[in-house]
């Protein structure tokens, strides 16, 4: 690998769409700065199938497939973080994209701000076809620990100093894939004294889709609510504020959930009933 590489993209793959996954990897291979590495983290029983889908892209020595040695989404990120060798690691979800200058901008910011442990950037939303459906959402500047009391102040693209992430214990593998990466983990980093830096450029393209499995939509709403409550208890959020935040989530983005509960999932599968939820967030 190029000795000057500073950033490794962590790409957990499970319940994936081949076209979306290939587009995500292509967004790496088309970077204006070639000095990146990538860890694609897979479950052992799916490795052969995913490698077949990636095909010739695995001829690129910067791309390495590793098997998840942890639990669920958090375990996949921890596996990739420990396997990487660069100073920083960053998230690329398998149905999303990085902007073509993402690596160049991250390298610039890492070199210019050596005291920052956790970078977060502007983002915009695209649909199934890659068409933009939002304006650019700027990052919150000057994030502090107090900001986590009232919201999730850091959004993708998330890029953090690998050693600091490992030292805080990595992502919480007890969580069931709701918020281990973009809520609980940066909150934990902030509690342990990490410094945050916002990047004004739009480096992340978040795909809002319904055509394939997506944690935001396909995990039941009851699971989201329960896991949020666990995160809030872990960080000792006052109960009244925790209840308020869960109500707000229920009345906003959790309206995207296709299922009310795990029982609803089983009932619909047993009787062949498709989910009825079709609500989409109205992006500004």
N, C-alpha and C positions, 0 to 999 in steps of 0.2 A: 504494500500500500504506500501511497505517497507519504513521505515522512512529515509533510506539513499539514496533513489532514487534522482539522480541529473538531469536526462534527460527525457523529454517526447517527443516521436515521434509524429509529426503532420502529419496525413495521410488524405488529402482531396480526396474525392471519387466522381467522376461524369464522365459519359461517360466511364465506366470502363470495363475491361475484367476480368471476374471472376478468370480465372487461374492466371493472373498476380497479381491481388489483393491478392489472397490466398498465392501466393509465397512471396509477400511483407510482409505479416503478419507473415508467417512462418520464414522469415529471422529475425524477432524480437524474436519470441518464441524460436529460436535456439541459441540465444546469449549466449556467454560464461559467461557473467555477467547478472544475472537475475534481476538486480535492475534498471529496466526501467518502464516507463509508456507509454501509447499510447492513443491518441485521434483521432478517426476516424471521420472526419467531413463530413456530408452528407446533401443533400437537404431533406426537410421534406417529399416531395412526393415520395422520393426514399428510405426512411429509412427502411421500411418493407422488400423491395426486397433485399437491401444490407445486412441487418441482416440475412435474410434467406440464402444468399450466404455464409456468414461467419460462420453460423451454430455454431458448438461446440466450435469454437475458441473464441466465446464471453463468454464462461464459465471461461475464464482467467480473474481474477479480475483486472489485469493491463490494460486491453483493455476496453475503454469506447467509445460508440458511442454518438456523440452530433450533433445536428442540426445546420446548418449554419445560423447564425443571421446576416450575412453581405452580401456583393455583390460579386459574382463571386469568383475567386480563392483567391484573396487577402482577401476577407471577410471570407472565410473558414479558412485561416491561422490565422486571427485575432480572430475568434471564438475559435479556438483551443488554441491559446496563452493565452487568457483570462481565459479559463476553466482549463488550466493546473495549477498545484501547485508546480512543481519542479523549481529549480533555473534556469535551462536552458531548451530550447526547440529546436528541430531539425526537419528537413524536411525529410520525406520519401514519395516520390510520389508513387501512387498506382500501377504503372507498373515497378517500380525499386526495388532494393534490398539494404539492408545494409550488409556489410561484417559481419561475425559471431563474430568478436571481436570489432565491432564498439562501443558498449556501454562501454566496458572495457577500450578502448583507450580514449574515450571522458572523462570518469570519471578520468582517470589518468591525462589527460591534464588540466581539470578543477581544480583539486586539486593542480597540480604543478604550474599553471600559474594563480593565482587569480586575476590578473589585466586585463586579456583578456576578452573582452565582446563578441567577435564574432570569432568562430573557423571555418576554412574551410580546407578541406582535399584533399588528392589525390583521383583519381577516375579512373575507366576504363569502357569501353563500352561493353555491351553484346547484342546479337541479340534476336530474338523471342524465341529461344530455350534455352537461358541462356548461350550460347557459347561466350567466349570472342572474340571480334573482334578488340581489340586495346591493345596497351601496357598500362602501368600505366601512367596516366597524373599527374605529380606532381603539388602541389599547388604553387601559387606565394608567395614567402616569403616577409615579411616586407611590407605588403599592407598599403598604405597611401591614403589620399583623392585625391591626384594628379593622382593616377593610374586610377581612374574612368573617367578621361578626355579622355583616349585613348582606353579603353576597359572595359570588365567585369572581374575584377581581382580576384573575389572569386567565386568558383564553389562548387557544392555539393561534400561532405556532408556539409550542412550549419547548424551550431549550435550556438545559441546566448543566451545571458542573457535575460531571459524573461522580467524582470522589465525594462531593458533599452529599449527593443523593444516596450513595451507598452508606455513608457514615450515619445518616439519619435512619437507616434501616430499610431503605427502599420504599416501594409502595406497599400498602397494607393488603396482604393476601387474604385476610379474613373477609374483606368486602366482596360482595357478589357483583362485580363489574359495573357498579354505579358510582361514579365519581372518584375512583381511586387515583386517576391521573390528573384531572383538571380541578379538583376541589380538595380532597383529603391530602394528597401529596404536597402540593405547594403550601397548603396551610401548615402541614408539619414542618416543611422547610422554613417557613416564616417563624414558627415557634422556636426553631433551633438557631435562629439568627441569620438566615440566608438573606442576601440583598437581591432586590428585584430591579430589573431594568426594562423599560418599555421600548419597543422598536416601532416607529411610525409607519414604515413601509408595510404594505399588505403582502405577507409571505405565505398565507395559508388560505386554501380554497376548501371550504367545508361543504360536503355534498348532502343536501337534504333530498332523500329519495324514499320511495316505498316499494320499489321493484324487487329488492332483495333484503335479507335480514339486516337489521340495524338496531343497536342496543337501545337507542332513544325511543324507537317505535315498537319493537317486538318484545322487549321485556315488559311484563305486566306493570301497570301503574302501582299496584300494591307493593311490588318489589322495589320500585324507585322510592316510594314513600318510606318504606321500612329502612332501606339503606341510608337514605338521607338522615333519618332520625338517628341511626347508629353513628354516622359521622359527626352529627351535632353533639351527641352525648360524649363521644370521644374527646372532642375539643372543648367540652364544658361550656357549650353555648347555653345561656339561660333558657329554661324550658319554654317560657312564653314566647321568646324570640324564635326558638326552634319551631314551635307550632305555627307561628306566623309565616315563617319561610316555607314550611311545607304546604300551607294553604295557598300561598302565592304560587308555588311551583305547580300545585294541582290545578289552579285556575289559569295557568299560562302554558308553559311548554309541555307539561305532562298531559295536556289534552291531545298530544300527538300519539300517545300510547294506543296501540291497537287492541289491547286486552285490559280488562279491569283487574284481573287477578289470575293466579295460576289455575284456579278452578275454571275460570272462564276459558282459558286456553284449552284445558282438557275437554270441556264440554263442546266447544266448537270443533275440535278435531274429531271427537267421537261421533258427532252428528253431521259433520261436513258443512258446518256453518262458517262462512268467512267472517272475519272481523268487520265491524260496521264503522269504526272510527275513521274518519277521513280528514279531520281537521289539520290544517297546515298553518304554521306560524306566518304572520304577515310581517315580512322583514322590511325594515326601513331602508 
